[in-house]
Amino acid sequence: MSKKTSRFIQGLRSNSKEFTLFAVLVVTVIVLSLLTGGKFTSSANIQSMAAQLPEFGFFALGMMIVILTGGINLSVVN
C-alpha cells in the first residue's frame, strides 16, 4: 500500500464514526449495484441523481433558514 492510502485508512480508523459511515456507504453501493445488475452505478443513473440533488439542497436550505430564525416549527410530532 502506498503511504497516502495507508494514511487515509489510519485516519478513518481513528475516527470510528466516520469509518462506520464510510463502510455503510460502500456496502450500500455494492449491494445496490449487485441487486440492479449494474444499473445503479450507470452513467445515466449518476446523471439523474446529480440533476435531482440541487432541488433537495434548495429545499434543505429553505427549511434551515426557517428553523434557524424560529419562524415555524417544521418537526414531525406523533
MOPAC internal coordinates of N, CA, C and O (Angstrom, degrees):
PM7 1SCF
backbone

  N    0.0000 0     0.00 0     0.00 0    0    0    0
  C    1.4455 1     0.00 0     0.00 0    1    0    0
  C    1.5214 1   109.39 1     0.00 0    2    1    0
  O    1.2310 1   121.31 1   -35.32 1    3    2    1
  N    1.2874 1   115.10 1   144.68 1    3    2    1
  C    1.4545 1   118.58 1   178.34 1    5    3    2
  C    1.5214 1   109.66 1   -76.69 1    6    5    3
  O    1.2310 1   121.81 1   -16.18 1    7    6    5
  N    1.3257 1   114.14 1   163.82 1    7    6    5
  C    1.4498 1   120.03 1  -179.03 1    9    7    6
  C    1.5282 1   111.64 1   -61.94 1   10    9    7
  O    1.2310 1   121.09 1   141.01 1   11   10    9
  N    1.3223 1   115.52 1   -38.99 1   11   10    9
  C    1.4641 1   120.74 1  -178.45 1   13   11   10
  C    1.5295 1   111.09 1   -65.07 1   14   13   11
  O    1.2310 1   120.42 1   136.87 1   15   14   13
  N    1.3274 1   116.80 1   -43.13 1   15   14   13
  C    1.4621 1   121.05 1  -179.56 1   17   15   14
  C    1.5175 1   110.80 1   -66.85 1   18   17   15
  O    1.2310 1   119.96 1   135.27 1   19   18   17
  N    1.3246 1   117.68 1   -44.73 1   19   18   17
  C    1.4595 1   119.85 1  -179.11 1   21   19   18
  C    1.5245 1   110.90 1   -65.71 1   22   21   19
  O    1.2310 1   120.00 1   146.28 1   23   22   21
  N    1.3243 1   117.60 1   -33.72 1   23   22   21
  C    1.4618 1   120.82 1   177.38 1   25   23   22
  C    1.5315 1   110.09 1   -67.09 1   26   25   23
  O    1.2310 1   120.57 1   141.93 1   27   26   25
  N    1.3367 1   116.51 1   -38.07 1   27   26   25
  C    1.4626 1   121.37 1   177.43 1   29   27   26
  C    1.5244 1   110.47 1   -63.02 1   30   29   27
  O    1.2310 1   120.29 1   134.33 1   31   30   29
  N    1.3314 1   117.05 1   -45.67 1   31   30   29
  C    1.4667 1   121.47 1  -179.43 1   33   31   30
  C    1.5238 1   110.55 1   -65.99 1   34   33   31
  O    1.2310 1   119.84 1   139.96 1   35   34   33
  N    1.3241 1   117.92 1   -40.04 1   35   34   33
  C    1.4619 1   120.41 1   177.50 1   37   35   34
  C    1.5225 1   110.84 1   -63.98 1   38   37   35
  O    1.2310 1   120.54 1   142.37 1   39   38   37
  N    1.3238 1   116.57 1   -37.63 1   39   38   37
  C    1.4612 1   120.18 1   177.38 1   41   39   38
  C    1.5109 1   112.02 1   -64.29 1   42   41   39
  O    1.2310 1   120.67 1   140.24 1   43   42   41
  N    1.3359 1   116.33 1   -39.76 1   43   42   41
  C    1.4609 1   119.76 1   177.57 1   45   43   42
  C    1.5236 1   111.32 1   -66.32 1   46   45   43
  O    1.2310 1   120.45 1   139.58 1   47   46   45
  N    1.3034 1   116.74 1   -40.42 1   47   46   45
  C    1.4630 1   120.01 1  -178.48 1   49   47   46
  C    1.5217 1   111.54 1   -68.73 1   50   49   47
  O    1.2310 1   119.91 1   146.71 1   51   50   49
  N    1.3235 1   117.77 1   -33.29 1   51   50   49
  C    1.4600 1   119.67 1   179.22 1   53   51   50
  C    1.5240 1   111.02 1   -70.97 1   54   53   51
  O    1.2310 1   120.06 1   154.63 1   55   54   53
  N    1.3131 1   117.49 1   -25.37 1   55   54   53
  C    1.4627 1   122.55 1   176.16 1   57   55   54
  C    1.5230 1   107.64 1  -109.21 1   58   57   55
  O    1.2310 1   120.55 1   -94.20 1   59   58   57
  N    1.3312 1   116.56 1    85.80 1   59   58   57
  C    1.4635 1   120.31 1  -171.01 1   61   59   58
  C    1.5272 1   113.04 1   -63.38 1   62   61   59
  O    1.2310 1   119.42 1   145.98 1   63   62   61
  N    1.3376 1   118.72 1   -34.02 1   63   62   61
  C    1.4617 1   119.61 1   179.03 1   65   63   62
  C    1.5230 1   110.57 1   -65.22 1   66   65   63
  O    1.2310 1   120.69 1   135.12 1   67   66   65
  N    1.3196 1   116.29 1   -44.88 1   67   66   65
  C    1.4537 1   120.14 1   179.38 1   69   67   66
  C    1.5184 1   111.31 1   -65.18 1   70   69   67
  O    1.2310 1   120.60 1   141.17 1   71   70   69
  N    1.3270 1   116.46 1   -38.83 1   71   70   69
  C    1.4597 1   120.41 1   178.31 1   73   71   70
  C    1.5211 1   110.56 1   -63.18 1   74   73   71
  O    1.2310 1   120.59 1   137.59 1   75   74   73
  N    1.3263 1   116.48 1   -42.41 1   75   74   73
  C    1.4638 1   120.45 1   179.20 1   77   75   74
  C    1.5212 1   110.65 1   -62.59 1   78   77   75
  O    1.2310 1   120.05 1   134.97 1   79   78   77
  N    1.3269 1   117.52 1   -45.03 1   79   78   77
  C    1.4620 1   120.84 1   178.64 1   81   79   78
  C    1.5236 1   111.39 1   -63.00 1   82   81   79
  O    1.2310 1   120.58 1   139.12 1   83   82   81
  N    1.3267 1   116.49 1   -40.88 1   83   82   81
  C    1.4601 1   120.80 1   178.57 1   85   83   82
  C    1.5259 1   110.52 1   -63.88 1   86   85   83
  O    1.2310 1   120.65 1   136.75 1   87   86   85
  N    1.3337 1   116.36 1   -43.25 1   87   86   85
  C    1.4676 1   120.49 1   179.55 1   89   87   86
  C    1.5262 1   110.94 1   -64.38 1   90   89   87
  O    1.2310 1   120.06 1   138.99 1   91   90   89
  N    1.3271 1   117.48 1   -41.01 1   91   90   89
  C    1.4663 1   121.08 1   178.19 1   93   91   90
  C    1.5231 1   110.00 1   -63.79 1   94   93   91
  O    1.2310 1   120.11 1   138.66 1   95   94   93
  N    1.3204 1   117.40 1   -41.34 1   95   94   93
  C    1.4622 1   121.26 1   178.40 1   97   95   94
  C    1.5239 1   111.12 1   -61.51 1   98   97   95
  O    1.2310 1   120.32 1   133.52 1   99   98   97
  N    1.3195 1   117.00 1   -46.48 1   99   98   97
  C    1.4643 1   121.22 1  -179.32 1  101   99   98
  C    1.5291 1   110.45 1   -63.33 1  102  101   99
  O    1.2310 1   120.30 1   135.03 1  103  102  101
  N    1.3244 1   117.02 1   -44.97 1  103  102  101
  C    1.4664 1   120.49 1   179.87 1  105  103  102
  C    1.5252 1   110.45 1   -63.74 1  106  105  103
  O    1.2310 1   120.11 1   139.28 1  107  106  105
  N    1.3293 1   117.39 1   -40.72 1  107  106  105
  C    1.4643 1   121.19 1   179.21 1  109  107  106
  C    1.5195 1   111.31 1   -61.91 1  110  109  107
  O    1.2310 1   120.30 1   134.90 1  111  110  109
  N    1.3242 1   117.04 1   -45.10 1  111  110  109
  C    1.4672 1   120.63 1   179.52 1  113  111  110
  C    1.5246 1   110.61 1   -63.39 1  114  113  111
  O    1.2310 1   120.25 1   138.22 1  115  114  113
  N    1.3129 1   117.12 1   -41.78 1  115  114  113
  C    1.4681 1   120.49 1   180.00 1  117  115  114
  C    1.5292 1   110.73 1   -65.22 1  118  117  115
  O    1.2310 1   120.42 1   134.16 1  119  118  117
  N    1.3290 1   116.80 1   -45.84 1  119  118  117
  C    1.4695 1   120.12 1  -179.30 1  121  119  118
  C    1.5232 1   110.63 1   -63.39 1  122  121  119
  O    1.2310 1   120.09 1   134.41 1  123  122  121
  N    1.3297 1   117.44 1   -45.59 1  123  122  121
  C    1.4631 1   119.79 1   179.83 1  125  123  122
  C    1.5238 1   111.54 1   -64.64 1  126  125  123
  O    1.2310 1   120.28 1   144.24 1  127  126  125
  N    1.3188 1   117.06 1   -35.76 1  127  126  125
  C    1.4612 1   119.71 1   177.14 1  129  127  126
  C    1.5225 1   111.32 1   -64.76 1  130  129  127
  O    1.2310 1   120.76 1   139.45 1  131  130  129
  N    1.3184 1   116.16 1   -40.55 1  131  130  129
  C    1.4627 1   119.65 1   179.45 1  133  131  130
  C    1.5236 1   111.74 1   -70.29 1  134  133  131
  O    1.2310 1   120.06 1   140.00 1  135  134  133
  N    1.3215 1   117.49 1   -40.00 1  135  134  133
  C    1.4653 1   120.90 1  -178.13 1  137  135  134
  C    1.5219 1   113.00 1   -70.12 1  138  137  135
  O    1.2310 1   120.11 1   149.40 1  139  138  137
  N    1.3228 1   117.39 1   -30.60 1  139  138  137
  C    1.4700 1   120.25 1  -177.78 1  141  139  138
  C    1.5160 1   112.34 1   -98.97 1  142  141  139
  O    1.2310 1   119.89 1  -172.92 1  143  142  141
  N    1.2869 1   117.82 1     7.08 1  143  142  141
  C    1.4599 1   120.53 1   178.38 1  145  143  142
  C    1.5185 1   113.54 1    68.85 1  146  145  143
  O    1.2310 1   120.28 1  -148.62 1  147  146  145
  N    1.3181 1   117.08 1    31.38 1  147  146  145
  C    1.4598 1   120.97 1   178.45 1  149  147  146
  C    1.5165 1   114.37 1    88.16 1  150  149  147
  O    1.2310 1   119.98 1   178.07 1  151  150  149
  N    1.3232 1   117.64 1    -1.93 1  151  150  149
  C    1.4667 1   120.25 1  -179.63 1  153  151  150
  C    1.5234 1   112.09 1   -73.37 1  154  153  151
  O    1.2310 1   120.05 1   155.79 1  155  154  153
  N    1.3402 1   117.51 1   -24.21 1  155  154  153
  C    1.4626 1   120.68 1  -178.78 1  157  155  154
  C    1.5240 1   111.27 1   -63.67 1  158  157  155
  O    1.2310 1   120.41 1   141.40 1  159  158  157
  N    1.3227 1   116.81 1   -38.60 1  159  158  157
  C    1.4642 1   120.32 1  -178.39 1  161  159  158
  C    1.5226 1   112.42 1   -98.26 1  162  161  159
  O    1.2310 1   120.24 1  -162.20 1  163  162  161
  N    1.3215 1   117.15 1    17.80 1  163  162  161
  C    1.4667 1   119.60 1   178.53 1  165  163  162
  C    1.5234 1   110.06 1   -73.53 1  166  165  163
  O    1.2310 1   120.87 1   -22.57 1  167  166  165
  N    1.3133 1   115.94 1   157.43 1  167  166  165
  C    1.4632 1   119.87 1  -178.32 1  169  167  166
  C    1.5237 1   111.54 1   -64.59 1  170  169  167
  O    1.2310 1   119.79 1   146.76 1  171  170  169
  N    1.3300 1   118.01 1   -33.24 1  171  170  169
  C    1.4692 1   120.77 1   179.05 1  173  171  170
  C    1.5294 1   110.92 1   -65.36 1  174  173  171
  O    1.2310 1   120.21 1   139.28 1  175  174  173
  N    1.3272 1   117.20 1   -40.72 1  175  174  173
  C    1.4613 1   120.34 1   179.50 1  177  175  174
  C    1.5229 1   110.88 1   -69.40 1  178  177  175
  O    1.2310 1   120.05 1   139.20 1  179  178  177
  N    1.3206 1   117.51 1   -40.80 1  179  178  177
  C    1.4661 1   120.90 1   178.56 1  181  179  178
  C    1.5231 1   109.72 1   -62.75 1  182  181  179
  O    1.2310 1   119.86 1   138.03 1  183  182  181
  N    1.3329 1   117.86 1   -41.97 1  183  182  181
  C    1.4668 1   121.14 1   177.90 1  185  183  182
  C    1.5223 1   110.88 1   -64.29 1  186  185  183
  O    1.2310 1   120.22 1   140.66 1  187  186  185
  N    1.3131 1   117.19 1   -39.34 1  187  186  185
  C    1.4596 1   121.04 1   178.84 1  189  187  186
  C    1.5259 1   111.15 1   -63.54 1  190  189  187
  O    1.2310 1   120.53 1   135.41 1  191  190  189
  N    1.3231 1   116.60 1   -44.59 1  191  190  189
  C    1.4671 1   119.91 1   178.61 1  193  191  190
  C    1.5235 1   110.97 1   -65.44 1  194  193  191
  O    1.2310 1   120.10 1   140.92 1  195  194  193
  N    1.3258 1   117.41 1   -39.08 1  195  194  193
  C    1.4629 1   120.86 1   179.00 1  197  195  194
  C    1.5219 1   111.30 1   -65.85 1  198  197  195
  O    1.2310 1   120.23 1   147.09 1  199  198  197
  N    1.3207 1   117.17 1   -32.91 1  199  198  197
  C    1.4655 1   120.50 1   178.88 1  201  199  198
  C    1.5248 1   111.28 1   -72.44 1  202  201  199
  O    1.2310 1   119.74 1   150.05 1  203  202  201
  N    1.3359 1   118.10 1   -29.95 1  203  202  201
  C    1.4601 1   121.58 1  -178.69 1  205  203  202
  C    1.5215 1   112.90 1   -86.07 1  206  205  203
  O    1.2310 1   119.91 1   159.38 1  207  206  205
  N    1.3103 1   117.78 1   -20.62 1  207  206  205
  C    1.4562 1   121.55 1  -175.32 1  209  207  206
  C    1.5248 1   113.50 1   -60.24 1  210  209  207
  O    1.2310 1   118.32 1   135.69 1  211  210  209
  N    1.3337 1   120.80 1   -44.31 1  211  210  209
  C    1.4723 1   119.28 1   179.92 1  213  211  210
  C    1.5254 1   113.29 1   -60.45 1  214  213  211
  O    1.2310 1   119.58 1   145.46 1  215  214  213
  N    1.3119 1   118.41 1   -34.54 1  215  214  213
  C    1.4635 1   120.69 1   178.70 1  217  215  214
  C    1.5222 1   110.92 1   -62.42 1  218  217  215
  O    1.2310 1   120.37 1   133.49 1  219  218  217
  N    1.3188 1   116.90 1   -46.51 1  219  218  217
  C    1.4593 1   119.94 1   178.41 1  221  219  218
  C    1.5253 1   110.75 1   -64.87 1  222  221  219
  O    1.2310 1   120.49 1   144.37 1  223  222  221
  N    1.3181 1   116.67 1   -35.63 1  223  222  221
  C    1.4604 1   120.51 1   177.49 1  225  223  222
  C    1.5158 1   112.12 1   -63.45 1  226  225  223
  O    1.2310 1   120.08 1   137.80 1  227  226  225
  N    1.3276 1   117.45 1   -42.20 1  227  226  225
  C    1.4639 1   120.69 1   177.87 1  229  227  226
  C    1.5281 1   111.07 1   -64.96 1  230  229  227
  O    1.2310 1   120.45 1   139.34 1  231  230  229
  N    1.3284 1   116.74 1   -40.66 1  231  230  229
  C    1.4641 1   119.64 1   176.93 1  233  231  230
  C    1.5279 1   110.32 1   -61.21 1  234  233  231
  O    1.2310 1   120.63 1   135.36 1  235  234  233
  N    1.3204 1   116.41 1   -44.64 1  235  234  233
  C    1.4591 1   120.60 1  -178.95 1  237  235  234
  C    1.5207 1   111.12 1   -64.44 1  238  237  235
  O    1.2310 1   120.03 1   138.57 1  239  238  237
  N    1.3357 1   117.55 1   -41.43 1  239  238  237
  C    1.4657 1   120.14 1   177.94 1  241  239  238
  C    1.5243 1   111.18 1   -62.88 1  242  241  239
  O    1.2310 1   120.51 1   137.27 1  243  242  241
  N    1.3124 1   116.64 1   -42.73 1  243  242  241
  C    1.4638 1   119.81 1   178.50 1  245  243  242
  C    1.5146 1   112.27 1   -61.19 1  246  245  243
  O    1.2310 1   120.36 1   135.28 1  247  246  245
  N    1.3264 1   116.92 1   -44.72 1  247  246  245
  C    1.4604 1   120.44 1   178.84 1  249  247  246
  C    1.5226 1   111.03 1   -66.37 1  250  249  247
  O    1.2310 1   120.27 1   142.01 1  251  250  249
  N    1.3412 1   117.09 1   -37.99 1  251  250  249
  C    1.4530 1   120.76 1  -179.63 1  253  251  250
  C    1.5240 1   110.81 1   -62.47 1  254  253  251
  O    1.2310 1   120.31 1   136.43 1  255  254  253
  N    1.3274 1   117.01 1   -43.57 1  255  254  253
  C    1.4635 1   120.61 1  -179.24 1  257  255  254
  C    1.5245 1   110.22 1   -62.99 1  258  257  255
  O    1.2310 1   120.45 1   136.52 1  259  258  257
  N    1.3190 1   116.74 1   -43.48 1  259  258  257
  C    1.4682 1   120.35 1   179.79 1  261  259  258
  C    1.5217 1   110.85 1   -63.77 1  262  261  259
  O    1.2310 1   120.09 1   136.61 1  263  262  261
  N    1.3125 1   117.44 1   -43.39 1  263  262  261
  C    1.4625 1   121.04 1  -178.71 1  265  263  262
  C    1.5250 1   110.61 1   -67.27 1  266  265  263
  O    1.2310 1   119.90 1   136.18 1  267  266  265
  N    1.3407 1   117.80 1   -43.82 1  267  266  265
  C    1.4621 1   120.59 1  -178.43 1  269  267  266
  C    1.5246 1   112.60 1   -65.77 1  270  269  267
  O    1.2310 1   119.93 1   144.65 1  271  270  269
  N    1.3125 1   117.74 1   -35.35 1  271  270  269
  C    1.4639 1   120.09 1   179.91 1  273  271  270
  C    1.5177 1   112.32 1   -82.64 1  274  273  271
  O    1.2310 1   119.91 1   172.66 1  275  274  273
  N    1.3160 1   117.78 1    -7.34 1  275  274  273
  C    1.4563 1   121.27 1   178.69 1  277  275  274
  C    1.5133 1   112.61 1    75.95 1  278  277  275
  O    1.2310 1   120.30 1  -159.25 1  279  278  277
  N    1.3259 1   117.03 1    20.75 1  279  278  277
  C    1.4613 1   121.35 1  -177.66 1  281  279  278
  C    1.5113 1   112.87 1   -60.92 1  282  281  279
  O    1.2310 1   119.98 1   119.30 1  283  282  281
  N    1.3162 1   117.65 1   -60.70 1  283  282  281
  C    1.4593 1   122.01 1   177.14 1  285  283  282
  C    1.5169 1   108.05 1  -142.31 1  286  285  283
  O    1.2310 1   121.33 1   -19.63 1  287  286  285
  N    1.2963 1   115.06 1   160.37 1  287  286  285
  C    1.4561 1   120.97 1   178.98 1  289  287  286
  C    1.5248 1   108.06 1   -92.91 1  290  289  287
  O    1.2310 1   120.16 1   -64.55 1  291  290  289
  N    1.3335 1   117.30 1   115.45 1  291  290  289
  C    1.4535 1   121.83 1  -178.31 1  293  291  290
  C    1.5253 1   112.86 1   -97.34 1  294  293  291
  O    1.2310 1   120.37 1  -169.03 1  295  294  293
  N    1.3327 1   116.89 1    10.97 1  295  294  293
  C    1.4588 1   118.81 1  -178.18 1  297  295  294
  C    1.5206 1   110.59 1   -74.99 1  298  297  295
  O    1.2310 1   121.13 1   -24.12 1  299  298  297
  N    1.3251 1   115.44 1   155.88 1  299  298  297
  C    1.4577 1   121.80 1  -179.85 1  301  299  298
  C    1.5214 1   107.87 1   -97.47 1  302  301  299
  O    1.2310 1   120.96 1   -52.08 1  303  302  301
  N    1.3273 1   115.77 1   127.92 1  303  302  301
  C    1.4626 1   121.02 1  -178.83 1  305  303  302
  C    1.5193 1   108.50 1  -119.81 1  306  305  303
  O    1.2310 1   120.81 1   -43.13 1  307  306  305
  N    1.3295 1   116.06 1   136.87 1  307  306  305
  C    1.4736 1   120.24 1   177.73 1  309  307  306
  C    1.5004 1   110.54 1   -77.78 1  310  309  307
  O    1.2310 1   120.10 1   180.00 1  311  310  309

